[in-house]
């Protein structure tokens, strides 16, 4: 059973979160130059808006049910439902926090480090005079808001794969709220808000190699270290209970990734089509190369391996999808197939850190490969090449360091509030019964 959450410690940390906007150069609810430049009655493109709505649904499907199934199948049967509970809870918390203040902190001009509060409580996103965000001028800002919300949801959902089978649901709830405000919103602002400091330097991240995958990978690694390993890690077999469920989840992730990458064009255009093509090519190359690596090592092509290789290719192409052609996508898929294979097969054994579902080895390493190599394979005939390898390397390292340190600090605060992990008895019984009073039939 989850322990009762004390409330007396909440106000101090909540005030810290709400104080972030004070870092912004613009006052609260100030009408900034960037937002003033958007006409009150913007003329929206119907095709672009429809594509953004479809892309939003595709990205949401990546989490519910994609991540749920992908992660659940790789867990032991006695914990398979717990990841569903954690993902549902995180989705609800991130949505409420996003609508309250996180979107405003991420996507209003403010300062180079954080946005202002002019969109707090989703102010100005609905109504007859709704405008557009400068990054997506042909669609209503509410469509841009929803698309970015879907990104925030899946980014946190990736992280909890590192701490499955021992983290409390109550801890995940607090973690989701604080992490979205203190990590995701600032990082998204740095790179995707035109006034962000990394955006101003030309950092290239088309759809989230840095914002999503590096941030999630670094945070997952730190969370796994802070929470500690599962009981029996390294000494007991912890084999997936249902690989078919995992493969179905991988298929949903693959299909949803087209909305993730092609939707980041914010328009129904040739660039969106190019991003979709690059996404498919990188996924296929990643699956094939991973399979070859497995065959060389074990003499077999595993289904889980090829699915994981496809995910590695998808992660690596994410920051580059709107900048590269087929050859670049192939190179990134191959690099991620080899790099992530080596990380997944060696990292936990070498470090002793129980990153349960290889969040860092897959998303952190794959995101780093894709981010650093994006300027190498970017084509000027597709889009402006605004970064060098050094520029993107610096951005990748800055985000990884910030996300890791902040995750450590957040979990230090969450621990006395909710307790980070279940008791040894609950872990032995399984989180499905211990935390939720449910179980899969036959488990």
C-alpha positions, 0 to 999 in steps of 0.5 A, a space after each residue: 500500500 502507498 503511504 499517505 503523502 505529507 503536505 507540509 513540504 509542498 509549498 516551498 517546492 511549489 513556490 520554487 517552481 512558480 518562481 521560475 518565470 522571474 528569471 524571464 526578462 519580460 513581466 508577467 502577462 506582458 505583451 511581448 514583441 514576438 506575440 504582438 507580431 502575430 495578428 489577432 485574426 490569423 489566417 490559418 491553413 486548413 490542410 496544415 491544421 488537419 495534419 497537426 491534429 492527425 500528428 498529435 493523435 499519432 504522438 499520443 498513440 505512441 504513449 497510450 498504448 505504445 509505450 505501455 505495451 512496449 514496456 509492459 511486455 518486457 517486464 515480469 508478469 507480476 509487474 506488467 500492469 504497474 507500468 500502465 498505471 504509472 503511464 496513465 498517472 503521468 499522462 494526467 499529471 503532465 497534461 494538467 501541469 502543461 495547461 497550467 504553467 509548463 507550456 507558457 514557460 516553454 513556448 513564450 519569449 521571456 528570456 533565453 533561459 525560460 519563458 514568461 507567464 503570458 500563457 499561464 492557465 492556457 490563456 489566449 489559446 481558445 476563442 474567436 481571436 486565437 492567434 498562432 505561435 511564431 514557430 507554427 504560423 499557419 495553424 491555431 496556437 491551440 493545435 501547436 499547444 496540443 502537439 507539444 503536449 503530446 511530446 511532453 507526455 511521451 518524454 516523461 513516459 520514456 523515463 519511467 522505463 528506467 525505474 520500473 518494478 520498484 518505484 512507487 506510483 506516488 513518487 512517479 506522480 510527484 516526479 512527473 509534475 516537477 520534472 515537466 516544470 523544471 526540466 522539460 519546459 526549460 529545455 524545450 524553451 532553449 531549443 524550440 522557442 526562437 529566443 532560446 539560447 541554444 536556438 539562437 546559437 543555431 542548435 539543430 533538433 528538428 523533432 526532439 533528439 535533444 529535447 526528448 531523447 537526450 533529456 529522457 535518457 540522462 534523467 532515466 540514468 540518474 533516476 535508476 541510480 538514485 532509486 537503486 537496483 531491483 531485488 535480484 538484479 544481476 543474480 536472478 533472471 528477469 525475462 520479458 513475460 510477453 514479447 508479442 505485447 512488446 512487438 505490438 507496442 513497437 509497431 505502434 511506436 514506429 507508426 506514431 513516429 511519423 507524426 512525431 517527426 513529420 508533424 514537426 514540420 508544422 505544415 502539410 508540405 514536402 518537408 513533412 514528406 521528406 521527414 516521413 521518408 527519412 524516418 522510415 528509412 532510418 528505422 529499417 536500417 536500424 532494425 537490419 543493422 541490429 539484426 546483423 550485430 546480433 547474428 555476429 554475436 549470437 548466430 541468431 536474429 531475434 525479434 526483440 532485437 530487430 524491434 529494438 534496432 528499429 527504435 534505435 534508428 527512429 531515435 537517431 533520425 529524430 533530430 535530423 529528419 527534417 534536414 537529411 535525405 535518404 543517404 543521411 537517414 541510412 547512415 544515422 540508422 546504421 550508426 544507431 543500430 551499432 552504437 545502441 546495440 553495444 550500449 544495450 548489451 554492455 552498459 548495465 553489465 559494466 556499470 551495475 546501474 539497473 536501467 531496467 528497460 535500457 532508457 539511457 542505452 537506447 534513447 540517451 545514446 541514440 539521441 546523442 548519435 543523432 544530435 551530433 551527426 545531424 549537421 554532418 548529413 544535413 542538406 542545404 537544399 532541404 533546409 538551412 544548416 545552422 549548426 556545426 558538430 561542435 554546436 550540437 555537441 555542446 547543446 547535447 552535453 548541456 541538456 544531458 548535464 542539466 537534466 541529470 542534475 535536476 533529476 537528482 535534485 527532484 528525486 531528493 525532494 520527492 523521497 521524503 514526500 512520497 518515498 521512492 520505492 516500494 518495500 522489499 515485501 511489495 517488490 517480491 509480491 509484485 507491484 500489480 498486487 501490492 500497489 494496485 490490487 490487480 494482476 494479469 490472469 495466470 501471472 
